Amino acid sequence: MGISRQELAHSIAGGDIAGKLAGCPFKGGVFLVGGAIREIALGREPRDYDFALSDAGDLKHLEQTFGKRSFLLGKKPIQTHRIVAGDTVLDVTILEETIEKDLKRRDFTMNAVAFDIRHGTIIDPLDGLHDIERGFIRYPNPDTIASDPLRMLKSVRHFAALEGFTLDPELIEAMTSSRQLIGKTAPERIKHELDLIMVSEGVWRAVDMLTRTGLIFEIFPELETLRIMDVEKHFSLETLGHTLLGFSFLHTRGGRYLANRAAAKDVGYALLFHDLGKAHTYSYDEVKGLVHFFNHERRSKDIACAIMERLRFSTHETKRISSLIEHHMRIFLISSPEATEKAIRRLIYKMGDLTPELIALTLCDMYGSSGGEENPSTYQVVQNCDSILAAWYESKKEPLPRLLSGNDLLAAGFAEGPMVGRCLDTIRDKQIAGELRTPEEALRFAEELLKSPVTPLKENQTNDP
């Protein structure tokens, strides 16, 4: 970086935010603090801005300048006033003491730098600018973690987001010895930091650090069961190991299938949870000398759902992630030279808009298992993924029309109940396979099915290749 205090002060003062505030009649001190200073020092555009005021009455000048009223976040005694003006977000706190004392209580030295708006000077009591310059994430004092254990996850989040930065060995040691304190943190706060980690380009570095410090096992004790199984069974291809390695391919091999940050988050969590059920479904065929994990997908889904409830995932997130977990083997099962167009259509119908995310998850899982190496099997899967993606795009252009509704089946003589849904699923499956093309054909099939003593098949009972 190599930016001096004077250069940094000039850069901040010349920016839009500080420029708008330059002529305000503030009574007290007004300081831009924290991550915005770090981002500007690194030559980046901050996403949000944190301010500290020595006089609470000056908040009105910020509100007037940006044309928006503030609203409160958090609970007493620590509260933040947030102002949202378009894409600009300002978080404002009121100082209880001096700005220097406030900075010394912050999470990391690189965030303990302030810019005095009124005087145009940099305040850096902990030499944070030097740490930014050398790419060093360091805590201000040994009480940092004890005062807020979430800072352990925050340090890993910064480590993932700031390419070229390293964690202070003392901080790593403190995180390792204090990792159990994370259990005192509200689940929602943990989830928020994990979300930011999942969408970071450096998610692989973060997951590796979480594993090294043991934090990942404090947050997800279910992963410890996988690690124990790997050791006890002497697996050369570690179940947990290949899962964690898969994160190194999330934004490389899987990146082009991720439409946005939400998709990256879905796939990241699905990857982390997808094999949790293996520790509970292990079996060994002594005759054939083979290890099996029958139906581990569904067991993994159940365990993941319990974790997501514990960490307060939304219903929407839980539904998408659990679907990816439950079906994470489907692409592997149809990846052969003989894979049929019908099997691909069924997959796309089942997954819908999750199809690209399932492809990304498949590639992370596969390359995690192969160590990133290509072989005939990986080549075949990649080819199949390309075919699936092309077919998915085609399906978006001209979706298959619904042939019959539940009311149509009731009018045909079906009684209300689960048989109606099963029949519609079967009709849809045959439509996807090209066996039923018109409402008339579907109705005739339903009428024959109604006469038959055999219960209509569920979707997952069909004979997928």
C-alpha positions as CSV (number, residue, x, y, z in Angstrom):
1,M,0.0,0.0,0.0
2,G,2.5,2.6,1.2
3,I,0.0,5.4,1.7
4,S,1.0,8.1,4.3
5,R,-1.3,9.6,6.9
6,Q,-1.4,12.8,4.9
7,E,-2.2,11.1,1.7
8,L,-5.0,9.1,3.4
9,A,-6.4,12.2,5.0
10,H,-6.4,13.9,1.7
11,S,-8.1,10.9,0.0
12,I,-10.9,10.8,2.6
13,A,-11.4,14.5,2.7
14,G,-11.8,14.5,-1.1
15,G,-14.4,11.8,-1.0
16,D,-18.2,12.3,-1.4
17,I,-19.1,11.4,2.2
18,A,-16.6,13.7,4.0
19,G,-17.1,16.4,1.4
20,K,-20.8,16.5,2.1
21,L,-20.1,17.0,5.8
22,A,-17.4,19.6,5.6
23,G,-19.6,22.6,6.0
24,C,-21.9,21.3,8.7
25,P,-22.1,23.3,11.9
26,F,-21.1,20.5,14.2
27,K,-20.7,21.2,18.0
28,G,-18.6,18.2,18.9
29,G,-16.1,15.9,17.4
30,V,-17.2,13.9,14.3
31,F,-15.1,10.9,13.3
32,L,-15.2,8.5,10.4
33,V,-14.0,5.2,11.9
34,G,-13.4,1.5,11.3
35,G,-13.7,-0.4,8.1
36,A,-14.3,2.5,5.8
37,I,-10.8,3.9,6.7
38,R,-9.3,0.5,6.0
39,E,-11.1,0.2,2.6
40,I,-10.0,3.7,1.5
41,A,-6.4,2.9,2.6
42,L,-6.5,-0.2,0.4
43,G,-7.8,1.8,-2.6
44,R,-11.3,0.4,-2.4
45,E,-14.8,2.0,-2.2
46,P,-16.4,1.4,1.2
47,R,-19.8,-0.3,1.2
48,D,-20.8,1.5,4.4
49,Y,-19.5,4.1,6.8
50,D,-19.2,4.2,10.5
51,F,-19.2,7.5,12.4
52,A,-18.6,8.3,16.1
53,L,-19.9,11.6,17.5
54,S,-18.9,13.2,20.8
55,D,-22.2,15.3,20.8
56,A,-25.4,13.4,20.3
57,G,-27.0,16.5,19.0
58,D,-24.9,16.4,15.9
59,L,-26.8,13.4,14.7
60,K,-29.4,15.8,13.2
61,H,-26.7,17.3,10.9
62,L,-26.0,13.9,9.4
63,E,-29.7,13.3,9.0
64,Q,-30.2,16.6,7.3
65,T,-27.2,16.2,5.0
66,F,-28.3,12.8,3.7
67,G,-32.0,13.6,3.8
68,K,-33.0,10.6,5.9
69,R,-34.0,10.0,9.5
70,S,-32.0,7.6,11.5
71,F,-33.3,4.5,13.3
72,L,-31.9,2.6,16.3
73,L,-30.2,-0.8,16.1
74,G,-29.1,-2.9,19.1
75,K,-30.0,-2.6,22.8
76,K,-28.7,-0.3,25.5
77,P,-26.0,0.5,26.6
78,I,-24.5,0.0,23.1
79,Q,-26.8,1.4,20.4
80,T,-26.2,2.4,16.8
81,H,-28.1,5.0,14.8
82,R,-28.4,3.9,11.2
83,I,-29.1,6.2,8.3
84,V,-29.9,4.6,4.9
85,A,-29.8,6.9,1.9
86,G,-30.0,5.0,-1.3
87,D,-26.9,2.8,-1.6
88,T,-25.2,4.7,1.3
89,V,-25.4,3.2,4.8
90,L,-24.1,5.2,7.8
91,D,-23.9,3.7,11.3
92,V,-23.5,6.3,14.0
93,T,-22.5,5.8,17.6
94,I,-22.2,8.3,20.4
95,L,-18.9,8.4,22.2
96,E,-18.9,8.0,26.0
97,E,-15.2,9.0,26.3
98,T,-12.5,10.2,24.0
99,I,-12.1,8.9,20.4
100,E,-8.7,7.4,21.4
101,K,-10.3,5.3,24.1
102,D,-13.0,4.2,21.8
103,L,-10.5,3.1,19.2
104,K,-8.6,1.0,21.7
105,R,-11.7,-1.0,22.4
106,R,-12.3,-2.0,18.8
107,D,-12.0,-5.5,17.4
108,F,-8.8,-5.2,15.4
109,T,-6.1,-2.7,15.0
110,M,-6.8,-2.3,11.3
111,N,-10.2,-1.0,12.3
112,A,-9.0,1.2,15.1
113,V,-8.2,4.2,12.9
114,A,-10.3,7.3,12.7
115,F,-10.5,10.5,10.5
116,D,-11.4,13.7,12.2
117,I,-14.0,15.3,9.9
118,R,-13.7,18.8,11.4
119,H,-9.9,19.0,11.5
120,G,-9.0,16.7,8.6
121,T,-6.5,14.6,10.6
122,I,-5.9,10.8,11.0
123,I,-6.0,9.3,14.5
124,D,-4.2,6.0,14.8
125,P,-3.3,5.1,18.5
126,L,-2.6,1.4,17.8
127,D,-0.6,1.8,14.6
128,G,-3.4,0.3,12.6
129,L,-2.3,1.8,9.3
130,H,1.0,-0.1,9.6
131,D,-1.0,-3.3,10.0
132,I,-3.1,-2.5,7.0
133,E,0.1,-1.8,5.0
134,R,1.6,-5.2,5.9
135,G,-1.7,-7.1,5.6
136,F,-1.8,-8.1,9.3
137,I,-5.0,-8.9,11.3
138,R,-4.2,-8.2,15.0
139,Y,-6.3,-7.7,18.1
140,P,-5.8,-4.6,20.2
141,N,-5.5,-6.4,23.6
142,P,-6.0,-9.9,25.1
143,D,-9.5,-9.0,26.4
144,T,-10.8,-8.6,22.8
145,I,-12.2,-12.1,22.4
146,A,-13.6,-12.4,26.0
147,S,-15.5,-9.1,25.6
148,D,-17.1,-10.4,22.4
149,P,-16.4,-14.0,21.3
150,L,-17.9,-13.3,17.9
151,R,-14.7,-11.4,17.0
152,M,-13.1,-14.8,16.4
153,L,-15.5,-15.3,13.5
154,K,-15.1,-11.7,12.4
155,S,-11.3,-12.2,12.2
156,V,-11.8,-15.3,9.9
157,R,-14.3,-13.3,7.8
158,H,-11.8,-10.6,7.3
159,F,-9.1,-13.2,6.5
160,A,-11.4,-14.6,3.8
161,A,-12.3,-11.2,2.3
162,L,-9.0,-9.4,2.4
163,E,-6.7,-11.2,-0.1
164,G,-3.1,-11.2,1.0
165,F,-3.9,-10.6,4.7
166,T,-2.7,-12.9,7.4
167,L,-3.8,-13.5,11.0
168,D,-1.5,-12.7,13.8
169,P,-0.1,-16.0,15.4
170,E,-1.1,-14.6,18.8
171,L,-4.6,-14.1,17.6
172,I,-4.8,-17.7,16.2
173,E,-3.5,-19.1,19.5
174,A,-6.1,-17.0,21.4
175,M,-8.9,-18.2,19.1
176,T,-7.8,-21.8,19.5
177,S,-7.7,-21.6,23.3
178,S,-10.9,-19.6,23.6
179,R,-13.0,-21.3,20.9
180,Q,-15.6,-22.7,23.3
181,L,-16.6,-19.1,24.1
182,I,-18.4,-18.9,20.7
183,G,-21.2,-20.8,22.3
184,K,-22.1,-17.7,24.3
185,T,-22.9,-15.8,21.1
186,A,-26.4,-15.4,19.8
187,P,-27.1,-17.8,16.9
188,E,-28.2,-15.0,14.6
189,R,-24.9,-13.2,15.0
190,I,-23.0,-16.4,14.2
191,K,-25.1,-17.0,11.2
192,H,-24.5,-13.5,9.9
193,E,-20.7,-13.9,10.0
194,L,-20.9,-17.4,8.4
195,D,-23.0,-15.9,5.6
196,L,-20.3,-13.4,4.8
197,I,-17.6,-16.1,4.9
198,M,-19.6,-18.3,2.5
199,V,-19.8,-15.6,-0.1
200,S,-16.2,-14.5,0.1
201,E,-13.7,-15.4,-2.6
202,G,-11.4,-16.7,0.1
203,V,-14.0,-19.0,1.7
204,W,-11.5,-21.9,1.4
205,R,-8.9,-20.1,3.5
206,A,-11.6,-19.3,6.1
207,V,-12.8,-22.9,6.3
208,D,-9.2,-24.1,6.7
209,M,-8.6,-21.5,9.6
210,L,-11.9,-22.5,11.3
211,T,-10.7,-26.1,11.2
212,R,-7.2,-25.3,12.4
213,T,-8.5,-23.4,15.4
214,G,-11.3,-25.9,16.1
215,L,-14.0,-23.2,15.9
216,I,-15.8,-25.1,13.2
217,F,-16.4,-28.0,15.6
218,E,-17.7,-25.7,18.3
219,I,-20.2,-24.3,15.9
220,F,-21.0,-27.6,14.1
221,P,-20.3,-30.4,16.5
222,E,-21.9,-32.7,14.0
223,L,-18.7,-32.4,11.9
224,E,-16.7,-33.8,14.8
225,T,-18.6,-37.1,14.3
226,L,-17.4,-37.2,10.7
227,R,-13.8,-36.6,11.7
228,I,-13.9,-39.3,14.3
229,M,-15.3,-41.8,11.7
230,D,-12.5,-40.9,9.3
231,V,-9.9,-41.7,12.0
232,E,-11.6,-44.9,13.3
233,K,-12.2,-46.3,9.8
234,H,-8.7,-45.3,8.5
235,F,-10.3,-43.7,5.4
236,S,-7.6,-42.5,2.9
237,L,-10.3,-40.4,1.2
238,E,-11.5,-38.6,4.3
239,T,-15.2,-37.8,4.4
240,L,-14.6,-34.5,6.3
241,G,-11.3,-33.8,4.4
242,H,-12.9,-33.9,0.9
243,T,-15.8,-31.8,2.2
244,L,-13.5,-29.1,3.4
245,L,-11.2,-29.3,0.3
246,G,-14.3,-28.8,-1.8
247,F,-14.5,-25.2,-0.7
248,S,-11.3,-24.4,-2.7
249,F,-13.4,-25.1,-5.8
250,L,-16.5,-23.2,-4.9
251,H,-15.6,-19.9,-6.7
252,T,-13.3,-21.5,-9.2
253,R,-14.8,-24.6,-10.8
254,G,-18.3,-23.8,-9.5
255,G,-18.2,-20.1,-9.8
256,R,-19.8,-19.7,-13.3
257,Y,-22.9,-21.6,-12.1
258,L,-23.5,-19.2,-9.1
259,A,-25.8,-16.4,-10.2
260,N,-25.3,-14.2,-7.1
261,R,-24.1,-14.1,-3.5
262,A,-27.3,-15.9,-2.3
263,A,-26.5,-18.9,-4.6
264,A,-22.9,-19.0,-3.3
265,K,-24.2,-19.1,0.2
266,D,-26.7,-21.9,-0.6
267,V,-24.0,-24.1,-2.2
268,G,-21.5,-23.3,0.6
269,Y,-23.8,-24.5,3.3
270,A,-25.0,-27.5,1.3
271,L,-21.4,-28.5,0.7
272,L,-20.6,-28.2,4.4
273,F,-23.6,-30.4,5.4
274,H,-24.0,-32.8,2.5
275,D,-22.2,-35.8,4.0
276,L,-23.1,-35.4,7.7
277,G,-25.3,-38.5,7.4
278,K,-22.4,-40.7,6.5
279,A,-21.3,-41.1,10.1
280,H,-24.7,-42.6,10.8
281,T,-25.2,-44.8,7.7
282,Y,-21.8,-46.5,7.5
283,S,-21.8,-50.2,6.6
284,Y,-19.2,-52.6,5.3
285,D,-19.8,-55.5,2.9
286,E,-17.2,-58.1,4.0
287,V,-17.9,-60.3,1.0
288,K,-17.2,-57.6,-1.5
289,G,-14.9,-55.5,0.7
290,L,-16.9,-52.4,0.0
291,V,-18.0,-49.5,2.2
292,H,-21.5,-48.2,1.9
293,F,-23.4,-45.2,3.1
294,F,-27.0,-46.1,2.0
295,N,-29.5,-43.2,2.0
296,H,-26.9,-40.9,3.6
297,E,-28.4,-38.0,1.6
298,R,-31.6,-38.0,3.5
299,R,-29.9,-38.5,6.8
300,S,-27.6,-35.6,6.0
301,K,-30.7,-33.5,5.1
302,D,-32.3,-34.2,8.5
303,I,-29.2,-33.3,10.4
304,A,-28.7,-30.2,8.4
305,C,-32.3,-29.1,9.0
306,A,-31.7,-29.4,12.7
307,I,-28.5,-27.3,12.4
308,M,-30.3,-24.6,10.4
309,E,-33.1,-24.4,12.9
310,R,-30.5,-24.0,15.7
311,L,-28.7,-21.1,13.8
312,R,-32.0,-19.4,12.8
313,F,-31.9,-20.0,9.0
314,S,-34.9,-18.6,7.2
315,T,-37.5,-21.1,5.9
316,H,-36.6,-20.2,2.4
317,E,-32.9,-20.8,3.0
318,T,-33.6,-24.1,4.7
319,K,-35.8,-25.3,1.9
320,R,-33.2,-24.6,-0.8
321,I,-30.2,-25.9,1.1
322,S,-31.9,-29.1,2.2
323,S,-33.1,-29.8,-1.3
324,L,-29.5,-29.5,-2.6
325,I,-28.3,-31.9,0.1
326,E,-31.0,-34.4,-0.5
327,H,-30.3,-34.5,-4.2
328,H,-26.5,-34.1,-4.2
329,M,-25.9,-37.5,-5.7
330,R,-28.4,-37.2,-8.6
331,I,-25.9,-35.8,-11.2
332,F,-23.4,-38.5,-10.3
333,L,-26.0,-41.2,-10.8
334,I,-26.8,-40.1,-14.3
335,S,-23.3,-39.2,-15.4
336,S,-22.5,-41.9,-17.9
337,P,-22.1,-42.1,-21.6
338,E,-25.5,-43.7,-21.6
339,A,-27.2,-40.9,-19.7
340,T,-30.6,-40.2,-21.4
341,E,-32.2,-37.0,-22.2
342,K,-35.2,-38.2,-20.2
343,A,-33.1,-38.5,-17.0
344,I,-31.8,-35.0,-17.5
345,R,-35.3,-33.6,-18.0
346,R,-36.4,-35.3,-14.8
347,L,-33.5,-33.8,-12.9
348,I,-34.3,-30.3,-14.2
349,Y,-37.9,-30.7,-13.3
350,K,-37.1,-31.8,-9.8
351,M,-34.5,-29.1,-9.1
352,G,-36.0,-26.2,-11.0
353,D,-34.1,-23.0,-10.5
354,L,-31.7,-24.8,-8.1
355,T,-30.3,-26.8,-11.1
356,P,-27.2,-24.5,-11.6
357,E,-26.5,-24.6,-7.8
358,L,-26.7,-28.4,-7.8
359,I,-24.1,-28.4,-10.6
360,A,-21.8,-26.2,-8.6
361,L,-22.3,-28.4,-5.5
362,T,-21.6,-31.5,-7.6
363,L,-18.3,-30.1,-8.9
364,C,-17.1,-29.0,-5.5
365,D,-17.9,-32.5,-4.1
366,M,-16.2,-34.2,-7.0
367,Y,-13.1,-32.2,-7.1
368,G,-12.8,-32.3,-3.4
369,S,-12.8,-36.1,-3.7
370,S,-10.3,-36.1,-6.6
371,G,-8.0,-33.5,-5.0
372,G,-8.7,-31.3,-8.0
373,E,-7.2,-33.9,-10.4
374,E,-8.9,-34.7,-13.7
375,N,-9.7,-38.3,-14.7
376,P,-12.1,-40.0,-17.0
377,S,-14.8,-40.0,-14.3
378,T,-14.5,-36.2,-13.6
379,Y,-14.4,-35.5,-17.3
380,Q,-17.7,-37.4,-17.8
381,V,-19.4,-35.6,-15.0
382,V,-18.3,-32.2,-16.3
383,Q,-19.6,-33.1,-19.8
384,N,-22.9,-34.1,-18.2
385,C,-23.1,-30.9,-16.2
386,D,-22.7,-28.9,-19.4
387,S,-25.5,-30.9,-21.0
388,I,-27.7,-30.3,-17.9
389,L,-27.1,-26.6,-17.9
390,A,-27.9,-26.3,-21.6
391,A,-31.1,-28.2,-21.1
392,W,-32.0,-26.1,-18.1
393,Y,-31.6,-22.9,-20.2
394,E,-33.8,-24.4,-22.9
395,S,-36.4,-25.3,-20.3
396,K,-36.5,-21.7,-19.2
397,K,-37.3,-20.5,-22.7
398,E,-40.3,-22.8,-23.1
399,P,-41.5,-24.3,-19.8
400,L,-43.7,-27.5,-20.0
401,P,-47.4,-26.6,-19.7
402,R,-49.4,-28.3,-16.9
403,L,-51.6,-31.0,-18.5
404,L,-54.0,-31.5,-15.6
405,S,-55.0,-29.8,-12.3
406,G,-56.2,-31.3,-9.1
407,N,-59.7,-30.1,-10.0
408,D,-59.5,-32.1,-13.2
409,L,-58.8,-35.3,-11.3
410,L,-61.6,-34.6,-8.8
411,A,-64.0,-34.1,-11.7
412,A,-62.7,-37.4,-13.2
413,G,-63.8,-39.3,-10.0
414,F,-60.7,-39.1,-7.7
415,A,-61.4,-38.6,-4.0
416,E,-59.7,-35.7,-2.2
417,G,-56.5,-36.9,-0.6
418,P,-52.8,-37.8,-1.3
419,M,-53.7,-39.9,-4.3
420,V,-54.5,-36.8,-6.3
421,G,-51.0,-35.4,-5.7
422,R,-49.3,-38.7,-6.5
423,C,-51.2,-39.0,-9.7
424,L,-50.3,-35.5,-10.7
425,D,-46.6,-36.2,-10.0
426,T,-46.8,-39.4,-12.1
427,I,-48.4,-37.5,-15.0
428,R,-45.8,-34.8,-14.8
429,D,-43.1,-37.4,-14.8
430,K,-44.5,-39.1,-17.9
431,Q,-44.9,-35.7,-19.5
432,I,-41.2,-35.0,-18.9
433,A,-40.3,-38.4,-20.3
434,G,-42.3,-37.6,-23.5
435,E,-44.9,-40.3,-22.8
436,L,-47.8,-37.9,-22.3
437,R,-48.1,-34.8,-24.5
438,T,-51.7,-33.5,-24.3
439,P,-54.4,-33.0,-21.6
440,E,-56.5,-35.7,-23.3
441,E,-53.7,-38.3,-23.1
442,A,-53.1,-37.3,-19.4
443,L,-56.8,-37.6,-18.6
444,R,-57.1,-41.1,-20.2
445,F,-54.0,-42.2,-18.2
446,A,-55.5,-40.8,-15.0
447,E,-58.8,-42.6,-15.6
448,E,-57.0,-45.9,-16.3
449,L,-55.0,-45.4,-13.1
450,L,-58.2,-44.8,-11.1
451,K,-59.6,-48.1,-12.3
452,S,-56.4,-49.9,-11.5
453,P,-55.9,-51.5,-8.0
454,V,-52.3,-50.2,-8.0
455,T,-51.7,-46.9,-6.2
456,P,-50.2,-44.3,-8.4
457,L,-46.4,-44.0,-8.1
458,K,-44.7,-41.3,-6.1
459,E,-42.2,-39.3,-8.1
460,N,-39.2,-40.8,-6.3
461,Q,-40.5,-44.3,-7.1
462,T,-40.1,-43.8,-10.8
463,N,-37.3,-45.8,-12.5
464,D,-34.7,-43.1,-12.9
465,P,-31.6,-44.4,-14.7
